[in-house]
């Protein structure tokens, strides 16, 4: 409990919330004590809170320009609404144009969507200005000043607390990777229903990929601006090792049906691997605590004991089943053990980096580092390309515009105390996807009711203004710090903040609470209904684009693996980029599937088939990654001709799958199936010849040579992977044709 509380105070979410509260409080206090006016400080504080959404983890340059864009947008919109809010003939069309235009900015990506949110919040909050002591221009300028004041604090915090952000991101990544590894261990022993565990993996992959992107941007951009410093070397090394652990966990791909059959009578062999994987997961979790200084780095682990037990079980399995029947199972177990030993090696490397880092270590910078940072595409041609009903962003912009207009009309027709709260609720809740809007609607309503209930209870117990002020300040910080991880609780604390801020200036606070609840219910209902009826972008209609992108990334990745198998040597930048793209695209596909599962059942067309496809895509990535991992981490021989035949057929199937998704007429070209059958036979014959040769060596009492072991493992693993990749690609084409 205490450790969780300490971790909460160390989190970047709390630090950001504290900075927001500080940035708001300072101008208000200065305005009251030095100028005896609240309006100036309020306007500056408003500028601060408007720029907070665009302050997200990432590179300093992108953060700076994101906040700067928010300042310009907030100033411009405040000025326009301020001048025309009392002229309905002008205000209505202006409202329509601004809401659509500002919402449409999100077409440029996630950071742009948060800048867009700033603009929409500025639009809504421009209606709150009742004071006439300052002109509209002065109010807008003070808002801009508040934005620059917040930008200054953020830049200062990056200098003073530069370690906090990256450490927190690393801890999040390590903990999620640890959880991912642990689920892989659970999948080994779960024989009844693995679907729930697989869905957990799909969700985790999305979150892990997002963290990879953010950390890449922070580390590599920092390296480009400040050079390859000692600390940057350490961060880069740790990140590369965590990436290696993640890739190895994905690469431990298993045909579970075959696996269950192979070791049905020998569950103890599987249990030992599960314990080893759990130990790896636990050590990762320990490392995350070390980074946060919650624990001291400890070297005690059970790896040697567990590996010895596994070796013993493999020998027992070999003897009890007997050769040659046990050979396939033994090779599988040995390969699986080799993967876990690589994981342990990566863990030991991280421990070494944390405990005894030396400048003399052989550390190389990332080759072509700038290519690994996903570029921010701000090409204005994207605006034109997405200006159609095919674009989810275009639909969302239209939907939001109409909903805001309806909310504005309702707020003015009904005698509401603060009608802009309806618009504010719509802006905060409404998202492009139905599922997220539905989730946030529920959490917002529940959080508001909880906050209102607590507020009423405190108001009935005391009328002390000092207590109200303290509760408002604490609620603001906690509320903002929870927005990312617990929106319901965040809504409760933000509601309490609003209530007690009004309690300081409004005599009838219970009336304020009543209207706050009513407005939230109206705004939430409008957002929920609009996402269902106004040009909905159901995920089942849009998911084929994610399928197509993933298949293309598989094709590119396989080509790079093929090249590496032939050329040997160091991994090329092209290979690393292709691997990164495959991981990202499957992560995006998993995220799309998660959104689909949150939509109404009636709109989840072909959901069972789509789930099967999602499973195939994740298995495909695992198999590709395993093939690439084996080739780049082991000595390999000459590439057999049958490998090329398999690759050719796999690429053909992948291209056919893309054609089906894009509604392109299938090519009349077909490949020779006899060549594939012959390649499969040659692979099997070669492996059988090796097995026979080894059996003869065993009869003579000869130990296995390094060359023989290498040939057996390479032939068995590479053949299994390419055969599986081909079968998956065939299954993929068949399922896509059905849809």
ROKE-189139 format. One line per 3 residues: number of its first residue (from 1); their letters; for each residue x, y negated, z of C-alpha. Coordinates in Angstrom, 2 decimals. Layout:
N
NUM) a) X:Y:Z | ...
//
This chain:
739
1) xxx) 0.00:0.00:0.00 | 2.74:-2.44:1.01 | 4.87:-1.47:-2.00
4) xxx) 1.90:-2.03:-4.32 | 1.35:-5.46:-2.78 | 5.03:-6.36:-3.18
7) xxx) 4.95:-5.13:-6.78 | 1.87:-7.28:-7.41 | 3.69:-10.39:-6.18
10) xxx) 6.67:-9.52:-8.40 | 4.55:-8.99:-11.51 | 4.68:-11.45:-14.39
13) xxx) 0.89:-11.72:-14.15 | 1.11:-13.11:-10.61 | 4.01:-15.38:-11.53
16) xxx) 2.02:-16.76:-14.47 | -1.10:-17.25:-12.31 | 0.97:-19.07:-9.67
19) xxx) 2.49:-21.32:-12.35 | -0.99:-22.11:-13.71 | -2.26:-22.96:-10.22
22) xxx) 0.84:-25.08:-9.51 | 0.57:-26.84:-12.87 | -3.07:-27.68:-12.12
25) xxx) -2.61:-28.67:-8.47 | 0.35:-31.06:-8.87 | -1.32:-33.57:-11.26
28) xxx) -4.58:-33.49:-9.27 | -2.75:-34.24:-6.00 | -0.63:-36.95:-7.62
31) xxx) -3.74:-38.49:-9.19 | -5.58:-38.59:-5.84 | -2.75:-39.76:-3.58
34) xxx) -1.04:-42.25:-5.90 | -3.88:-43.54:-8.09 | -6.88:-42.78:-5.88
37) xxx) -8.58:-41.17:-8.88 | -9.54:-37.59:-9.63 | -10.34:-37.93:-13.33
40) xxx) -6.73:-38.32:-14.54 | -5.51:-35.31:-12.58 | -8.53:-33.30:-13.70
43) xxx) -7.81:-34.01:-17.38 | -4.15:-33.03:-17.01 | -5.12:-29.87:-15.12
46) xxx) -7.58:-29.06:-17.88 | -4.77:-29.30:-20.45 | -2.75:-26.89:-18.33
49) xxx) -5.42:-24.23:-18.10 | -6.21:-24.52:-21.81 | -2.63:-23.64:-22.78
52) xxx) -2.33:-20.70:-20.37 | -3.91:-18.06:-22.68 | -1.18:-18.46:-25.33
55) xxx) 1.53:-17.80:-22.74 | 2.07:-14.06:-23.25 | 5.22:-11.90:-22.95
58) xxx) 7.51:-12.11:-25.94 | 10.33:-14.08:-27.49 | 10.95:-17.60:-26.20
61) xxx) 10.65:-19.14:-29.67 | 7.24:-17.60:-30.37 | 6.05:-18.53:-26.89
64) xxx) 7.16:-22.16:-27.36 | 5.45:-22.58:-30.73 | 2.33:-20.77:-29.52
67) xxx) 1.87:-23.17:-26.59 | 2.72:-26.16:-28.80 | 0.02:-25.11:-31.30
70) xxx) -2.42:-24.78:-28.39 | -1.63:-28.32:-27.23 | -2.25:-29.79:-30.69
73) xxx) -5.48:-27.82:-31.12 | -6.80:-28.72:-27.66 | -6.06:-32.43:-28.21
76) xxx) -7.70:-32.54:-31.65 | -10.87:-30.64:-30.68 | -11.33:-32.56:-27.42
79) xxx) -11.12:-35.81:-29.39 | -13.62:-34.70:-32.07 | -16.23:-33.26:-29.68
82) xxx) -15.77:-36.17:-27.30 | -16.61:-38.74:-29.98 | -19.60:-36.90:-31.48
85) xxx) -21.17:-34.86:-28.65 | -24.01:-37.34:-28.23 | -24.86:-37.43:-31.97
88) xxx) -26.67:-34.18:-32.72 | -26.91:-34.67:-36.53 | -23.09:-34.81:-36.61
91) xxx) -22.40:-32.51:-33.67 | -24.26:-29.44:-34.99 | -22.38:-29.15:-38.33
94) xxx) -19.13:-30.11:-36.57 | -19.71:-27.35:-34.03 | -20.29:-24.82:-36.80
97) xxx) -17.17:-25.86:-38.75 | -14.91:-25.96:-35.69 | -16.03:-22.64:-34.18
100) xxx) -15.63:-20.78:-37.47 | -12.31:-22.42:-38.39 | -10.73:-22.00:-34.98
103) xxx) -11.92:-18.40:-34.65 | -10.63:-17.63:-38.15 | -7.09:-18.56:-37.08
106) xxx) -6.88:-15.16:-35.37 | -6.33:-13.61:-38.81 | -2.62:-14.38:-38.25
109) xxx) -2.26:-11.88:-35.41 | -2.51:-11.42:-31.66 | -0.66:-14.55:-30.57
112) xxx) -2.68:-16.59:-33.08 | -5.88:-15.14:-31.62 | -4.88:-16.51:-28.21
115) xxx) -4.18:-19.94:-29.72 | -7.65:-19.61:-31.25 | -9.05:-18.88:-27.78
118) xxx) -7.45:-22.10:-26.53 | -9.22:-24.06:-29.27 | -12.58:-22.47:-28.46
121) xxx) -12.15:-23.14:-24.73 | -11.21:-26.74:-25.49 | -14.36:-27.07:-27.59
124) xxx) -16.59:-25.79:-24.78 | -14.88:-27.73:-22.00 | -15.11:-30.95:-24.02
127) xxx) -18.82:-30.92:-23.11 | -17.97:-31.08:-19.38 | -16.61:-34.62:-19.52
130) xxx) -19.03:-36.94:-17.74 | -16.61:-39.55:-16.39 | -16.49:-42.92:-18.12
133) xxx) -13.46:-44.38:-16.28 | -11.17:-43.03:-18.99 | -11.81:-43.29:-22.70
136) xxx) -12.19:-40.24:-24.90 | -8.75:-40.86:-26.40 | -7.16:-41.17:-22.95
139) xxx) -8.88:-37.96:-21.81 | -7.53:-36.11:-24.86 | -4.05:-37.55:-24.32
142) xxx) -4.08:-36.46:-20.68 | -5.07:-32.95:-21.81 | -2.09:-32.95:-24.18
145) xxx) 0.10:-34.20:-21.31 | -1.14:-31.28:-19.20 | -0.18:-28.92:-22.00
148) xxx) 3.34:-30.35:-22.23 | 3.63:-30.23:-18.43 | 2.73:-26.52:-18.52
151) xxx) 5.13:-25.93:-21.42 | 7.91:-27.55:-19.37 | 7.17:-25.28:-16.39
154) xxx) 7.16:-22.19:-18.62 | 10.50:-23.08:-20.20 | 11.92:-23.79:-16.74
157) xxx) 10.63:-20.47:-15.42 | 12.31:-18.69:-18.36 | 15.63:-20.12:-17.15
160) xxx) 15.09:-19.56:-13.42 | 13.19:-16.27:-13.64 | 14.63:-14.86:-16.87
163) xxx) 15.17:-11.46:-15.23 | 11.59:-11.09:-13.95 | 9.81:-10.79:-17.29
166) xxx) 12.10:-8.22:-18.88 | 12.34:-6.14:-15.67 | 8.56:-6.05:-15.37
169) xxx) 8.19:-5.00:-19.01 | 10.80:-2.28:-18.55 | 9.03:-0.98:-15.45
172) xxx) 5.72:-0.83:-17.30 | 7.34:0.99:-20.22 | 9.19:3.49:-18.03
175) xxx) 6.10:4.29:-15.96 | 3.93:4.83:-19.03 | 6.67:6.95:-20.64
178) xxx) 6.87:8.95:-17.41 | 3.11:9.52:-17.55 | 3.37:10.51:-21.22
181) xxx) 6.09:13.08:-20.43 | 4.03:14.50:-17.56 | 0.96:15.00:-19.76
184) xxx) 3.16:16.88:-22.23 | 4.01:19.23:-19.37 | 0.33:19.66:-18.48
187) xxx) -0.48:20.55:-22.09 | 1.80:23.60:-21.82 | -0.26:25.26:-19.11
190) xxx) -3.75:24.09:-20.11 | -5.19:26.91:-22.19 | -8.94:26.19:-22.05
193) xxx) -9.49:22.60:-23.23 | -6.64:20.32:-24.19 | -8.82:17.60:-25.80
196) xxx) -9.00:15.41:-22.67 | -5.22:15.46:-22.26 | -4.74:14.72:-25.96
199) xxx) -7.06:11.69:-25.71 | -4.99:10.42:-22.77 | -1.91:10.77:-24.96
202) xxx) -3.54:8.84:-27.82 | -4.31:5.94:-25.47 | -0.85:6.00:-23.91
205) xxx) 0.86:5.95:-27.31 | -0.97:2.73:-28.16 | 0.10:1.06:-24.91
208) xxx) 3.69:2.30:-25.20 | 4.02:1.07:-28.79 | 2.80:-2.39:-27.76
211) xxx) 5.42:-2.51:-25.01 | 8.11:-1.36:-27.47 | 7.23:-4.25:-29.79
214) xxx) 7.30:-6.82:-26.98 | 10.59:-5.60:-25.50 | 12.21:-5.44:-28.95
217) xxx) 11.23:-9.03:-29.57 | 12.54:-10.21:-26.19 | 15.86:-8.31:-26.29
220) xxx) 16.77:-8.70:-29.94 | 15.70:-12.35:-30.18 | 17.70:-13.05:-27.02
223) xxx) 20.73:-11.30:-28.51 | 20.47:-13.37:-31.68 | 20.27:-16.66:-29.76
226) xxx) 22.77:-16.05:-26.94 | 25.07:-13.37:-28.31 | 25.74:-9.81:-27.27
229) xxx) 26.20:-10.45:-23.52 | 26.94:-7.90:-20.84 | 23.35:-7.98:-19.56
232) xxx) 21.93:-7.75:-23.08 | 24.12:-4.69:-23.69 | 22.72:-3.06:-20.56
235) xxx) 19.12:-3.83:-21.56 | 19.66:-2.61:-25.10 | 21.21:0.64:-23.88
238) xxx) 18.42:1.35:-21.40 | 15.78:0.55:-24.02 | 17.41:2.85:-26.57
241) xxx) 17.50:5.69:-24.03 | 13.85:5.22:-23.09 | 12.99:5.22:-26.79
244) xxx) 14.96:8.47:-27.14 | 13.06:10.04:-24.24 | 9.75:8.98:-25.76
247) xxx) 10.67:10.31:-29.19 | 11.86:13.60:-27.70 | 8.59:13.93:-25.79
250) xxx) 6.67:13.43:-29.03 | 9.06:15.72:-30.90 | 8.35:18.64:-28.58
253) xxx) 5.56:19.56:-30.92 | 3.93:22.90:-30.37 | 1.46:24.99:-32.28
256) xxx) -0.54:25.62:-29.10 | -2.60:28.49:-30.53 | 0.55:30.32:-31.55
259) xxx) 2.25:29.31:-28.29 | -0.60:30.71:-26.17 | -0.55:33.98:-28.11
262) xxx) 3.24:34.32:-27.93 | 3.48:33.84:-24.15 | 0.04:35.03:-23.03
265) xxx) 1.59:37.88:-21.09 | 4.46:35.76:-19.76 | 2.93:32.63:-18.12
268) xxx) 5.85:32.33:-15.68 | 8.10:31.27:-18.59 | 5.77:28.37:-19.32
271) xxx) 5.43:27.38:-15.64 | 9.20:26.92:-15.29 | 9.21:24.49:-18.24
274) xxx) 6.28:22.62:-16.73 | 8.20:22.15:-13.47 | 11.24:20.91:-15.39
277) xxx) 9.15:18.41:-17.37 | 7.47:17.21:-14.16 | 10.92:16.69:-12.61
280) xxx) 11.98:14.59:-15.64 | 8.80:12.54:-15.26 | 9.45:12.04:-11.55
283) xxx) 13.02:10.89:-12.18 | 11.75:8.34:-14.69 | 9.32:7.06:-12.09
286) xxx) 12.20:6.78:-9.61 | 14.19:4.70:-12.12 | 11.27:2.27:-12.46
289) xxx) 11.31:1.79:-8.68 | 15.07:1.23:-8.75 | 14.68:-1.58:-11.29
292) xxx) 12.17:-3.28:-8.97 | 14.48:-2.68:-5.98 | 11.82:-0.54:-4.30
295) xxx) 14.22:2.39:-3.96 | 17.96:2.89:-4.03 | 19.37:4.86:-6.94
298) xxx) 19.52:8.52:-5.93 | 21.33:11.29:-7.80 | 19.61:14.26:-6.16
301) xxx) 17.51:16.32:-8.55 | 16.63:19.92:-9.27 | 17.71:20.00:-12.91
304) xxx) 20.52:22.55:-12.51 | 18.35:24.90:-10.46 | 15.40:24.63:-12.86
307) xxx) 17.58:25.15:-15.94 | 19.17:28.21:-14.33 | 15.72:29.66:-13.62
310) xxx) 14.70:29.05:-17.23 | 17.85:30.82:-18.49 | 17.03:33.78:-16.27
313) xxx) 13.43:33.92:-17.51 | 14.58:33.80:-21.13 | 16.90:36.77:-20.51
316) xxx) 14.11:38.67:-18.74 | 11.75:37.93:-21.64 | 14.35:39.14:-24.16
319) xxx) 14.86:42.39:-22.29 | 11.24:43.10:-21.38 | 9.88:42.47:-24.89
322) xxx) 12.96:43.80:-26.67 | 14.65:42.85:-29.92 | 13.77:42.09:-32.66
325) xxx) 10.19:41.46:-31.38 | 11.35:38.88:-28.84 | 13.63:36.96:-31.22
328) xxx) 11.03:34.38:-32.32 | 9.97:33.69:-28.73 | 13.56:33.52:-27.50
331) xxx) 14.56:31.05:-30.23 | 11.53:28.93:-29.41 | 12.35:28.90:-25.69
334) xxx) 16.01:28.10:-26.36 | 15.08:25.24:-28.70 | 12.57:23.92:-26.18
337) xxx) 15.19:24.14:-23.45 | 17.63:22.24:-25.69 | 15.10:19.41:-26.03
340) xxx) 14.70:19.18:-22.26 | 18.50:19.16:-21.81 | 18.63:16.19:-24.18
343) xxx) 16.00:14.49:-22.00 | 18.12:15.14:-18.93 | 21.15:13.74:-20.77
346) xxx) 19.23:10.54:-21.55 | 18.15:10.25:-17.91 | 21.76:10.66:-16.77
349) xxx) 22.80:7.96:-19.24 | 20.24:5.54:-17.77 | 21.50:6.34:-14.26
352) xxx) 25.07:5.67:-15.41 | 24.05:2.35:-16.94 | 22.28:1.31:-13.73
355) xxx) 24.99:2.49:-11.35 | 28.38:2.12:-13.00 | 28.19:-0.10:-16.03
358) xxx) 31.56:-1.07:-17.54 | 32.48:-3.59:-20.20 | 34.78:-1.00:-21.68
361) xxx) 31.93:1.38:-22.46 | 31.55:2.08:-26.16 | 28.43:0.10:-26.87
364) xxx) 27.44:-0.98:-30.33 | 24.96:-3.63:-31.19 | 21.85:-2.62:-33.08
367) xxx) 22.67:-2.63:-36.75 | 20.48:-5.08:-38.69 | 18.75:-5.96:-35.42
370) xxx) 16.55:-8.66:-36.94 | 14.82:-6.04:-39.11 | 13.44:-4.30:-36.02
373) xxx) 11.53:-7.38:-34.87 | 8.05:-7.22:-36.37 | 7.76:-10.51:-38.28
376) xxx) 4.99:-12.97:-37.51 | 3.21:-13.41:-40.84 | 1.81:-16.95:-41.05
379) xxx) 1.40:-17.02:-44.81 | -1.63:-19.22:-45.57 | -2.57:-16.84:-48.35
382) xxx) -3.89:-14.55:-45.60 | -6.71:-17.04:-45.04 | -7.89:-16.63:-48.62
385) xxx) -7.30:-12.86:-48.65 | -9.53:-12.34:-45.59 | -12.30:-14.71:-46.67
388) xxx) -14.87:-11.99:-47.40 | -17.28:-9.71:-45.56 | -14.75:-6.89:-45.90
391) xxx) -12.58:-8.64:-43.31 | -13.44:-7.92:-39.62 | -11.98:-11.33:-38.70
394) xxx) -14.26:-13.12:-41.16 | -17.29:-11.26:-39.79 | -16.31:-12.02:-36.20
397) xxx) -15.89:-15.71:-37.00 | -19.36:-15.87:-38.53 | -20.84:-13.88:-35.67
400) xxx) -19.24:-16.07:-33.02 | -20.32:-19.26:-34.82 | -23.98:-18.20:-34.97
403) xxx) -23.97:-16.95:-31.36 | -22.39:-20.18:-30.10 | -25.00:-22.18:-32.01
406) xxx) -27.83:-20.16:-30.45 | -26.24:-20.52:-27.02 | -25.90:-24.28:-27.51
409) xxx) -29.56:-24.60:-28.48 | -30.76:-22.46:-25.53 | -28.59:-24.41:-23.10
412) xxx) -30.10:-27.69:-24.25 | -33.70:-26.47:-24.46 | -33.71:-24.90:-20.99
415) xxx) -33.09:-27.21:-18.06 | -29.69:-25.86:-17.04 | -27.39:-27.61:-14.60
418) xxx) -24.24:-26.72:-16.54 | -25.39:-25.41:-19.98 | -21.81:-25.23:-21.26
421) xxx) -21.30:-22.16:-19.02 | -23.36:-20.20:-21.56 | -20.91:-21.14:-24.31
424) xxx) -17.94:-20.46:-22.05 | -19.24:-16.96:-21.29 | -19.72:-16.24:-25.01
427) xxx) -16.17:-17.40:-25.85 | -14.57:-15.36:-23.08 | -16.56:-12.16:-23.61
430) xxx) -17.08:-11.92:-27.35 | -14.48:-9.89:-29.23 | -14.30:-8.58:-32.82
433) xxx) -15.04:-5.01:-31.70 | -18.37:-3.94:-30.23 | -16.74:-1.63:-27.68
436) xxx) -14.53:-4.29:-26.09 | -17.38:-6.82:-26.05 | -19.65:-4.27:-24.36
439) xxx) -16.98:-3.45:-21.77 | -16.20:-7.09:-21.02 | -19.91:-7.94:-20.84
442) xxx) -20.47:-5.33:-18.15 | -17.34:-6.32:-16.23 | -18.12:-10.03:-16.51
445) xxx) -21.69:-9.64:-15.23 | -20.70:-7.33:-12.38 | -17.72:-9.53:-11.45
448) xxx) -19.85:-12.68:-11.50 | -22.51:-11.07:-9.27 | -19.84:-9.87:-6.82
451) xxx) -18.17:-13.29:-6.73 | -21.53:-15.04:-6.34 | -22.57:-12.71:-3.50
454) xxx) -19.30:-13.30:-1.63 | -19.63:-17.04:-2.29 | -23.16:-17.14:-0.87
457) xxx) -22.03:-15.22:2.20 | -19.16:-17.63:2.89 | -21.38:-20.70:2.29
460) xxx) -23.94:-19.38:4.78 | -21.21:-18.75:7.35 | -19.38:-22.07:7.11
463) xxx) -19.53:-25.53:5.55 | -15.85:-26.29:6.15 | -14.39:-28.11:3.14
466) xxx) -10.81:-27.11:4.04 | -11.79:-23.45:3.97 | -13.50:-24.01:0.61
469) xxx) -10.34:-25.59:-0.80 | -8.09:-22.77:0.44 | -10.44:-20.08:-0.94
472) xxx) -10.65:-21.88:-4.30 | -6.84:-22.06:-4.60 | -6.32:-18.40:-3.62
475) xxx) -9.16:-17.23:-5.88 | -7.68:-19.10:-8.85 | -4.29:-17.41:-8.47
478) xxx) -5.68:-13.91:-7.88 | -8.29:-14.29:-10.62 | -5.80:-15.31:-13.28
481) xxx) -3.32:-12.61:-12.23 | -5.94:-9.87:-12.65 | -7.34:-10.89:-16.05
484) xxx) -5.04:-8.50:-17.93 | -5.42:-5.41:-15.73 | -8.82:-5.68:-14.00
487) xxx) -11.25:-8.00:-15.75 | -14.17:-7.24:-13.40 | -12.25:-8.28:-10.27
490) xxx) -10.76:-11.22:-12.17 | -14.29:-12.41:-13.03 | -15.28:-12.11:-9.35
493) xxx) -12.37:-14.27:-8.15 | -12.74:-16.81:-10.95 | -16.45:-17.11:-10.06
496) xxx) -15.46:-17.77:-6.44 | -12.97:-20.40:-7.61 | -15.65:-22.18:-9.67
499) xxx) -18.16:-21.99:-6.82 | -15.88:-23.46:-4.18 | -14.46:-26.11:-6.49
502) xxx) -18.03:-27.31:-7.06 | -18.70:-26.98:-3.34 | -16.08:-29.68:-2.75
505) xxx) -17.96:-32.18:-4.91 | -21.55:-30.90:-5.06 | -23.93:-31.11:-2.07
508) xxx) -26.13:-28.14:-3.04 | -23.73:-25.30:-3.68 | -26.43:-22.59:-3.65
511) xxx) -28.00:-24.21:-6.71 | -24.62:-24.14:-8.44 | -24.30:-20.43:-7.69
514) xxx) -27.80:-19.74:-9.04 | -27.13:-21.52:-12.33 | -23.69:-19.92:-12.64
517) xxx) -25.30:-16.46:-12.47 | -28.13:-17.37:-14.88 | -25.78:-18.89:-17.43
520) xxx) -23.47:-15.89:-17.27 | -26.36:-13.49:-17.80 | -27.63:-15.49:-20.80
523) xxx) -24.18:-15.82:-22.38 | -23.34:-12.14:-21.80 | -26.63:-11.00:-23.28
526) xxx) -26.15:-13.16:-26.38 | -22.60:-11.86:-26.91 | -23.66:-8.23:-26.51
529) xxx) -26.71:-8.52:-28.80 | -24.82:-10.50:-31.45 | -22.05:-7.90:-31.70
532) xxx) -24.67:-5.26:-32.42 | -26.88:-7.13:-34.90 | -24.81:-9.90:-36.55
535) xxx) -22.54:-8.44:-39.26 | -21.08:-5.70:-37.05 | -17.75:-4.21:-38.13
538) xxx) -18.19:-0.61:-37.05 | -14.85:1.14:-36.65 | -15.98:4.24:-38.57
541) xxx) -16.21:2.03:-41.68 | -12.79:0.44:-41.19 | -10.71:3.31:-39.84
544) xxx) -9.74:4.60:-43.29 | -7.29:1.70:-43.66 | -5.47:2.92:-40.53
547) xxx) -5.47:6.46:-41.95 | -4.00:5.22:-45.23 | -1.27:3.16:-43.52
550) xxx) -0.31:6.10:-41.30 | -0.06:8.51:-44.24 | 2.14:6.06:-46.16
553) xxx) 4.42:5.74:-43.14 | 4.64:9.56:-42.93 | 5.66:9.73:-46.56
556) xxx) 8.39:7.10:-46.09 | 9.63:8.78:-42.90 | 9.82:12.22:-44.56
559) xxx) 11.83:10.78:-47.47 | 14.34:9.30:-45.01 | 14.58:12.62:-43.14
562) xxx) 15.23:14.37:-46.45 | 17.99:11.86:-47.26 | 19.60:12.30:-43.84
565) xxx) 19.52:16.11:-44.18 | 21.51:15.82:-47.40 | 23.92:13.03:-46.50
568) xxx) 24.53:13.92:-42.80 | 26.46:11.34:-40.77 | 25.07:8.34:-38.88
571) xxx) 21.40:7.44:-38.95 | 20.73:4.65:-41.45 | 18.78:1.48:-40.74
574) xxx) 16.20:2.60:-43.30 | 15.64:5.83:-41.33 | 15.21:3.95:-38.03
577) xxx) 12.79:1.46:-39.60 | 10.74:4.24:-41.21 | 10.56:6.06:-37.88
580) xxx) 9.50:2.86:-36.08 | 6.80:2.18:-38.68 | 5.40:5.72:-38.36
583) xxx) 5.15:5.36:-34.58 | 3.48:1.94:-34.87 | 0.96:3.01:-37.50
586) xxx) -0.14:6.07:-35.53 | -0.40:3.84:-32.44 | -2.67:1.48:-34.39
589) xxx) -4.73:4.46:-35.55 | -5.12:5.70:-31.98 | -6.25:2.23:-30.89
592) xxx) -8.85:2.18:-33.67 | -10.12:5.57:-32.53 | -10.41:4.32:-28.94
595) xxx) -12.55:1.42:-30.19 | -14.71:3.84:-32.20 | -15.45:5.97:-29.12
598) xxx) -16.81:2.87:-27.32 | -19.38:2.17:-30.04 | -23.00:3.44:-30.01
601) xxx) -23.29:7.13:-30.81 | -25.51:6.33:-33.78 | -22.69:4.29:-35.35
604) xxx) -19.95:6.87:-34.83 | -20.27:8.46:-38.26 | -18.23:11.64:-38.73
607) xxx) -16.85:11.21:-35.20 | -16.04:14.92:-34.78 | -14.22:14.99:-38.11
610) xxx) -12.39:11.77:-37.28 | -11.26:13.26:-33.96 | -9.89:16.27:-35.82
613) xxx) -8.05:13.92:-38.18 | -6.63:11.91:-35.27 | -5.31:15.14:-33.79
616) xxx) -3.74:16.09:-37.13 | -2.10:12.68:-37.50 | -0.58:12.81:-34.01
619) xxx) 0.57:16.38:-34.58 | 2.02:15.32:-37.91 | 4.01:12.53:-36.26
622) xxx) 5.27:14.99:-33.64 | 6.36:17.49:-36.26 | 8.08:14.86:-38.41
625) xxx) 9.82:13.44:-35.38 | 10.93:16.92:-34.28 | 12.35:17.67:-37.74
628) xxx) 14.21:14.35:-37.83 | 15.43:14.77:-34.25 | 16.85:18.22:-34.97
631) xxx) 18.62:17.12:-38.15 | 20.21:14.04:-36.61 | 21.28:15.65:-33.33
634) xxx) 22.59:19.00:-34.59 | 25.19:20.22:-37.03 | 23.34:21.38:-40.11
637) xxx) 24.43:23.35:-43.14 | 23.79:22.90:-46.82 | 20.20:21.95:-47.61
640) xxx) 18.47:25.01:-49.12 | 16.52:24.60:-52.34 | 13.36:25.89:-50.69
643) xxx) 13.41:22.91:-48.29 | 13.21:20.55:-51.28 | 10.28:22.50:-52.73
646) xxx) 8.38:22.15:-49.45 | 9.13:18.40:-49.22 | 7.95:17.91:-52.79
649) xxx) 4.62:19.65:-52.05 | 4.15:17.81:-48.76 | 4.69:14.40:-50.42
652) xxx) 2.28:15.41:-53.18 | -0.44:16.19:-50.61 | 0.19:12.94:-48.74
655) xxx) -0.15:10.93:-51.96 | -3.36:12.79:-52.77 | -4.73:11.95:-49.31
658) xxx) -4.01:8.26:-49.87 | -5.78:8.42:-53.25 | -8.87:9.91:-51.60
661) xxx) -8.92:7.19:-48.94 | -8.54:4.45:-51.54 | -11.21:5.98:-53.79
664) xxx) -8.70:6.45:-56.60 | -9.36:9.20:-59.11 | -7.31:12.24:-58.27
667) xxx) -4.42:12.94:-60.57 | -4.64:15.83:-62.98 | -1.04:16.67:-62.15
670) xxx) -0.66:19.77:-59.98 | 2.36:21.51:-58.53 | 3.38:25.09:-59.10
673) xxx) 1.97:27.07:-56.16 | 4.10:30.04:-57.12 | 7.25:27.99:-56.52
676) xxx) 6.04:27.22:-53.00 | 5.19:30.88:-52.31 | 8.65:31.87:-53.54
679) xxx) 10.29:29.21:-51.36 | 8.40:30.52:-48.33 | 9.46:34.10:-49.12
682) xxx) 13.11:33.04:-49.57 | 13.05:31.23:-46.22 | 11.60:34.30:-44.50
685) xxx) 14.01:36.66:-46.25 | 16.99:34.50:-45.28 | 15.87:34.41:-41.64
688) xxx) 15.25:38.18:-41.66 | 18.71:38.76:-43.14 | 20.24:36.66:-40.39
691) xxx) 18.20:38.55:-37.78 | 19.31:41.93:-39.21 | 22.93:40.81:-39.21
694) xxx) 22.60:39.71:-35.60 | 20.96:43.02:-34.64 | 23.97:44.86:-36.06
697) xxx) 26.30:42.61:-34.07 | 24.32:43.43:-30.92 | 24.64:47.16:-31.64
700) xxx) 28.41:46.69:-31.84 | 28.38:44.71:-28.57 | 29.56:41.51:-30.24
703) xxx) 28.64:38.15:-28.66 | 26.76:35.69:-30.85 | 29.03:33.27:-32.69
706) xxx) 28.48:29.54:-32.85 | 27.84:29.74:-36.60 | 25.30:32.54:-36.25
709) xxx) 23.44:30.72:-33.46 | 23.40:27.51:-35.53 | 22.09:29.28:-38.65
712) xxx) 19.38:31.15:-36.75 | 18.14:28.05:-34.93 | 18.31:25.80:-37.99
715) xxx) 16.54:28.24:-40.29 | 13.81:29.06:-37.79 | 13.11:25.49:-36.66
718) xxx) 13.38:23.72:-40.05 | 11.30:26.40:-41.80 | 8.65:26.30:-39.06
721) xxx) 8.44:22.51:-39.24 | 8.22:22.13:-43.02 | 5.73:24.99:-43.26
724) xxx) 3.63:23.40:-40.54 | 3.90:19.95:-42.18 | 2.70:21.46:-45.45
727) xxx) -0.23:23.24:-43.78 | -1.20:20.04:-41.96 | -1.02:18.04:-45.19
730) xxx) -3.28:20.56:-46.92 | -5.73:20.46:-44.01 | -5.62:16.67:-44.13
733) xxx) -6.61:16.58:-47.79 | -9.47:19.04:-47.24 | -10.93:17.11:-44.31
736) xxx) -10.69:13.78:-46.11 | -12.53:15.25:-49.09 | -15.36:16.30:-46.75
739) x) -15.70:12.77:-45.38
//
